[in-house]
C-alpha cells in the first residue's frame, strides 16, 4: 500500500492551526495482518535503501522527531528502523541541556551530533526544543545567560527561527537532507497512555511526574508548535504532521516518509573503475586456481 504524504506535509509559508489537523484518521491498513505486512515491506525497502545510501557515501539524512510526551517517538523509531544495519544509523536523544552545553549557542549540542555522509541520523527531540519548551518555560531561557538576546519575545523567536532556517539551508546545500516529523497526539489519548503506564507495572518506569506538570501547559505547547512548524517548514526541509493517536498507523506513515526521503536521493552502489574490475578478475582467477 502506497501512503500519500501530501496530506501530512506542511507547505512553505502555510499558517498552521493544529486544532484543524486530525490526530486520528482512517487506518492505512484493513487488518492487523495487513499492517504487519505493510510495515515489513517498508522496513525491507528501508534496509535496502540504507545499504545503498551507506555505500554511495554522497549524502546524509537527518530525521527529526518532535512531539508531546507519550506520542510514540521511541516506538516509531524502534519499529521503523528495526531492519536497518546499526552501523549506518545514529540515534540521539536530547533532554535538558548540561552545564557544558549551556555554555554554547543553542544549536551547538545538536550540530555536533549531525550525521556524516552515508549515515542516517535520528534526533529524538532536537534544537527545536529551543523554540518549544524554552518558549513555554521562560526560566529555561533565562538560565541560558544570553547577553545580547532580544528583549521582546517576538524578536527572540524570530531570530531563533532564522538561525534554524540558516542552519538547515546550509546543511541541505552541503548534502544533508532533513525530514521533520511532528507526532500529533490528542490530549485525551495522552491521558489514556499515561494511565496505561500507571496500570501496567512493566511500564511504571516510563511514567514521570514531570509529564503531568507539562500536561498543564498543553495549550501553550500547541501554540509554540504551531508557530514553530509554520515558520520552519520549507520545500527542502518540510515538516510532516502525523496523526499519532493510532500508533500503528503513525508508524506506517513515518516509515513511508523515511523511505520516500531516501528514494529521492536515488542511492546506488558505486561502480568500480575499469582497472579495479580488471584487478578483481585477476584475484578471482587466483582464488579459483588456489582451490
C-alpha positions as CSV (number, residue, x, y, z in Angstrom):
1,X,0.0,0.0,0.0
2,X,1.4,3.4,-1.0
3,X,0.7,6.1,1.5
4,X,0.3,9.6,0.0
5,X,2.2,12.1,2.2
6,X,0.9,15.3,0.8
7,X,-1.9,15.4,3.3
8,X,0.6,15.4,6.2
9,X,3.1,17.8,4.7
10,X,3.0,21.5,5.9
11,X,3.6,23.8,2.9
12,X,6.2,26.5,3.0
13,X,4.6,29.7,4.3
14,X,1.4,28.0,5.4
15,X,-0.4,29.1,8.5
16,X,-0.9,26.2,11.0
17,X,-3.8,25.6,13.3
18,X,-3.3,22.2,14.9
19,X,-6.9,22.0,16.0
20,X,-7.8,21.6,12.4
21,X,-5.2,18.8,11.8
22,X,-6.5,15.3,12.8
23,X,-4.9,13.2,15.5
24,X,-6.8,10.1,14.3
25,X,-7.6,9.1,10.7
26,X,-8.9,6.1,8.8
27,X,-6.2,3.5,9.1
28,X,-3.9,2.9,6.2
29,X,-4.5,-0.9,6.7
30,X,-7.6,-3.1,6.7
31,X,-6.4,-5.6,9.3
32,X,-3.6,-6.4,11.7
33,X,-2.1,-8.7,9.2
34,X,-2.1,-6.0,6.5
35,X,-0.4,-3.6,9.0
36,X,2.3,-6.1,9.7
37,X,2.8,-6.9,6.0
38,X,3.0,-3.2,5.1
39,X,5.4,-2.3,7.9
40,X,7.5,-5.3,7.0
41,X,7.6,-4.2,3.4
42,X,8.6,-0.7,4.4
43,X,11.3,-2.0,6.7
44,X,12.7,-4.1,3.9
45,X,12.7,-1.2,1.5
46,X,14.4,1.0,4.1
47,X,17.1,-1.7,4.7
48,X,17.9,-2.0,1.0
49,X,18.0,1.8,0.5
50,X,20.1,2.3,3.6
51,X,22.7,-0.2,2.3
52,X,22.9,1.7,-1.0
53,X,22.9,5.1,0.8
54,X,25.8,3.9,3.0
55,X,27.8,2.6,0.0
56,X,27.2,5.7,-2.1
57,X,28.5,7.9,0.7
58,X,27.3,11.1,-1.0
59,X,24.5,12.4,1.3
60,X,23.4,12.3,4.9
61,X,19.8,12.0,6.1
62,X,18.6,13.6,9.3
63,X,15.2,12.6,10.6
64,X,13.9,14.9,13.5
65,X,11.1,13.7,15.8
66,X,9.2,16.2,17.9
67,X,6.0,15.6,19.9
68,X,4.2,15.9,23.2
69,X,5.0,13.3,25.9
70,X,3.7,9.8,25.2
71,X,3.2,10.5,21.4
72,X,5.2,7.4,20.5
73,X,8.5,8.7,19.3
74,X,10.5,5.9,20.8
75,X,8.2,3.2,19.4
76,X,8.2,4.7,15.9
77,X,12.0,4.8,15.8
78,X,12.2,1.3,17.1
79,X,9.7,-0.2,14.7
80,X,10.6,1.7,11.6
81,X,14.4,1.3,11.9
82,X,14.2,-2.3,13.1
83,X,15.7,-3.8,9.9
84,X,18.4,-1.2,9.3
85,X,22.1,-2.0,9.8
86,X,23.0,-0.3,13.1
87,X,26.4,0.7,11.5
88,X,24.5,3.1,9.3
89,X,22.2,4.8,11.8
90,X,22.9,7.2,14.6
91,X,20.2,8.0,17.2
92,X,20.5,10.8,19.7
93,X,18.0,11.9,22.3
94,X,18.2,15.5,23.6
95,X,16.8,16.2,27.1
96,X,17.6,19.1,29.4
97,X,21.0,20.7,28.4
98,X,24.0,20.0,30.6
99,X,26.1,22.8,32.2
100,X,28.7,22.5,29.4
101,X,26.0,22.6,26.7
102,X,24.6,25.8,28.3
103,X,28.0,27.5,27.7
104,X,27.5,27.3,23.9
105,X,24.9,28.6,21.5
106,X,21.6,26.9,21.4
107,X,22.4,24.9,18.2
108,X,25.8,23.5,19.4
109,X,24.8,20.4,21.2
110,X,22.8,19.1,18.3
111,X,25.1,20.2,15.4
112,X,28.0,18.3,16.9
113,X,25.9,15.1,16.5
114,X,24.8,15.6,12.9
115,X,25.1,12.5,10.7
116,X,28.0,12.1,8.4
117,X,27.7,11.2,4.7
118,X,26.3,7.7,4.2
119,X,24.6,7.7,7.5
120,X,21.0,8.2,8.7
121,X,20.8,10.4,11.8
122,X,17.8,10.4,14.1
123,X,17.1,13.2,16.6
124,X,14.6,12.2,19.3
125,X,13.9,15.9,20.1
126,X,16.3,18.4,18.7
127,X,17.3,22.0,18.5
128,X,13.6,22.7,18.1
129,X,13.3,22.3,21.8
130,X,14.8,25.8,22.0
131,X,11.7,27.3,20.4
132,X,9.3,25.0,22.2
133,X,9.9,24.1,25.8
134,X,12.1,27.2,26.2
135,X,9.3,29.3,24.8
136,X,6.8,27.7,27.3
137,X,9.1,27.9,30.3
138,X,10.9,31.3,30.3
139,X,13.1,30.3,33.2
140,X,15.0,27.9,30.9
141,X,15.8,30.8,28.6
142,X,17.0,33.0,31.4
143,X,19.3,30.1,32.6
144,X,21.0,30.2,29.2
145,X,22.5,33.5,30.1
146,X,22.4,35.0,26.6
147,X,23.8,38.5,27.0
148,X,22.5,40.0,23.7
149,X,19.2,38.3,23.5
150,X,16.4,40.5,22.0
151,X,14.2,41.9,24.8
152,X,10.9,41.3,23.0
153,X,9.6,37.7,22.7
154,X,8.6,38.0,19.1
155,X,12.0,39.2,18.1
156,X,13.7,36.5,20.1
157,X,11.8,33.6,18.5
158,X,12.1,35.1,15.0
159,X,15.8,35.3,15.5
160,X,15.9,31.7,16.5
161,X,13.8,30.6,13.6
162,X,16.2,32.4,11.3
163,X,19.1,30.7,12.9
164,X,17.5,27.3,12.4
165,X,16.5,28.0,8.8
166,X,20.0,29.2,8.0
167,X,21.5,26.0,9.5
168,X,19.1,23.8,7.6
169,X,19.7,25.7,4.4
170,X,23.4,25.3,4.9
171,X,23.1,21.6,5.6
172,X,20.9,21.0,2.5
173,X,23.3,22.8,0.3
174,X,26.1,20.6,1.6
175,X,24.4,17.2,1.1
176,X,22.3,16.7,4.3
177,X,18.6,16.0,3.7
178,X,16.4,16.9,6.6
179,X,12.9,15.4,7.3
180,X,11.0,16.8,10.3
181,X,8.1,14.8,11.9
182,X,5.7,16.0,14.5
183,X,3.7,13.2,16.0
184,X,0.3,14.9,16.6
185,X,-1.3,13.4,19.7
186,X,-4.6,14.4,21.3
187,X,-4.8,15.4,25.0
188,X,-7.3,12.6,25.6
189,X,-5.1,9.9,24.1
190,X,-2.1,11.2,26.1
191,X,-4.2,10.7,29.3
192,X,-5.0,7.1,28.3
193,X,-1.4,6.4,27.6
194,X,-0.4,7.9,31.0
195,X,-3.0,5.7,32.7
196,X,-1.7,2.6,30.9
197,X,1.8,3.4,32.2
198,X,0.5,3.6,35.7
199,X,-1.7,0.4,35.4
200,X,1.0,-1.8,33.9
201,X,3.8,-2.5,36.3
202,X,6.1,-3.2,33.4
203,X,5.5,0.4,32.2
204,X,5.8,2.2,35.5
205,X,9.3,3.1,34.7
206,X,8.2,5.1,31.7
207,X,5.9,7.4,33.8
208,X,7.3,10.7,35.1
209,X,5.6,13.1,37.4
210,X,7.1,15.9,35.2
211,X,4.9,14.7,32.4
212,X,1.8,15.6,34.4
213,X,3.2,19.0,35.1
214,X,3.9,19.6,31.5
215,X,0.4,18.5,30.6
216,X,-0.9,21.6,32.3
217,X,0.8,23.7,29.6
218,X,-0.9,21.8,26.7
219,X,-2.4,25.0,25.1
220,X,0.9,26.8,25.4
221,X,2.8,24.0,23.7
222,X,0.2,23.8,20.9
223,X,0.7,27.5,20.2
224,X,4.5,27.1,20.3
225,X,4.4,24.1,17.9
226,X,2.0,26.0,15.5
227,X,4.3,29.0,15.4
228,X,7.5,26.9,15.1
229,X,6.2,24.5,12.4
230,X,4.7,27.3,10.3
231,X,7.9,29.3,10.5
232,X,10.3,26.5,9.6
233,X,8.6,24.2,7.2
234,X,10.3,24.6,3.8
235,X,10.4,23.0,0.4
236,X,13.8,21.4,1.1
237,X,13.2,20.6,4.8
238,X,9.5,20.1,5.3
239,X,7.5,19.3,8.4
240,X,5.1,16.4,8.5
241,X,2.2,16.5,11.0
242,X,1.5,12.8,11.6
243,X,-1.7,11.7,13.3
244,X,-0.5,9.8,16.4
245,X,-3.5,8.6,18.3
246,X,-3.2,5.3,16.4
247,X,0.4,4.1,17.0
248,X,0.4,1.5,14.2
249,X,-1.0,3.9,11.6
250,X,1.6,6.5,12.7
251,X,4.4,4.0,12.2
252,X,3.3,3.2,8.7
253,X,3.2,6.9,7.8
254,X,6.5,7.6,9.4
255,X,8.1,4.6,7.6
256,X,6.8,5.9,4.3
257,X,8.2,9.3,5.0
258,X,11.7,7.9,5.6
259,X,11.5,5.6,2.6
260,X,10.5,8.4,0.3
261,X,13.3,10.6,1.6
262,X,15.9,8.0,0.8
263,X,14.3,7.2,-2.6
264,X,14.5,10.8,-3.6
265,X,18.3,10.6,-3.2
266,X,18.4,7.8,-5.7
267,X,21.2,6.0,-3.9
268,X,23.2,3.3,-5.8
269,X,26.2,1.2,-5.3
270,X,29.3,2.9,-6.7
271,X,30.6,1.4,-10.0
272,X,34.2,0.2,-9.8
273,X,36.7,1.8,-12.2
274,X,37.8,-0.4,-15.2
275,X,41.2,-1.1,-13.7
276,X,39.5,-2.1,-10.5
277,X,37.4,-4.6,-12.4
278,X,40.5,-6.0,-14.0
279,X,42.2,-6.4,-10.7
280,X,39.2,-8.2,-9.2
281,X,39.1,-10.6,-12.1
282,X,42.8,-11.4,-11.6
283,X,42.2,-12.0,-7.9
284,X,39.1,-14.2,-8.8
285,X,41.2,-16.3,-11.1
286,X,43.9,-16.7,-8.4
287,X,41.3,-17.8,-5.8
288,X,39.8,-20.4,-8.2
289,X,43.3,-21.7,-9.0
290,X,44.0,-21.9,-5.3
291,X,41.2,-24.4,-4.8
